[in-house]
């Protein structure tokens, strides 16, 4: 995406990558894996 080319964009965030049920179940391993996958999005 073009917004990543801007020098003032250093990171992105959102809750879209984590499911509420994972948090409720304290499934930290699954949350960590989803965070890794989100980091690879380009």
N, C-alpha and C positions, 0 to 999 in steps of 0.2 A: 504493500500500500504506500501511496505517496506521502502520507503523514510521517512515516518512519524516516524519510529523507531530511526532515527538519532538524536542525541542530538543537533546538530547544525541546525536542521530544526525547526523553531519556528512558522512559518505560511506559508500559500500559498495564492496566489492572481491570479487574472485573470479577463478578461472582458467577458468571456464566459457566466457568470451568469446574465448579464444585456443586455437587448435589446436596440438598438439605439433608437427605436421609443419611449420607455419609457422615456428616457432622453429628447428627443425632445419635448415630451408632458408634461414634468415635473411631471410625475406620481411617485412622491416620495414614496407614500404608497406601490405601487407595487414593486418598487426597494427595499424598506426596507424588504418586505416579501421575495423576492428572495434572499436577503442577509442572512436572517434568515435560509432559506432552505439550502443554500450553506454551512452555518456554521455547519449544522447537517450531512453533507456528511462525511462518515467514510470509 
